Amino acid sequence: MSGQDAIVLASVLAHMDLRRPPESCFLNRNTKDFDDPDIRERLEARGCRFFGKFEDGLRYVVARIGTS
């Protein structure tokens, strides 16, 4: 993982630790670096789902809004 990607991931994790949203999602097309079992586990431990495709993330968000 590049330094820039590490900063992105650290920022996402820090934001979730600070705000503690009940659920969230992280969309990033860089599946080479972010679609990794260890990273998914770290995100999911914070109630965050990873999506490598915008369409998948959009479907998730629309479905979640529909259940509110």
Secondary structure, DSSP 8 states (H G I E B T S, - for coil): --HHHHHHHHHHHHHHHHH--SSEEEE-S-HHHHS-HHHHHHHHTTTEEEESSHHHHHHHHHHHHHT-
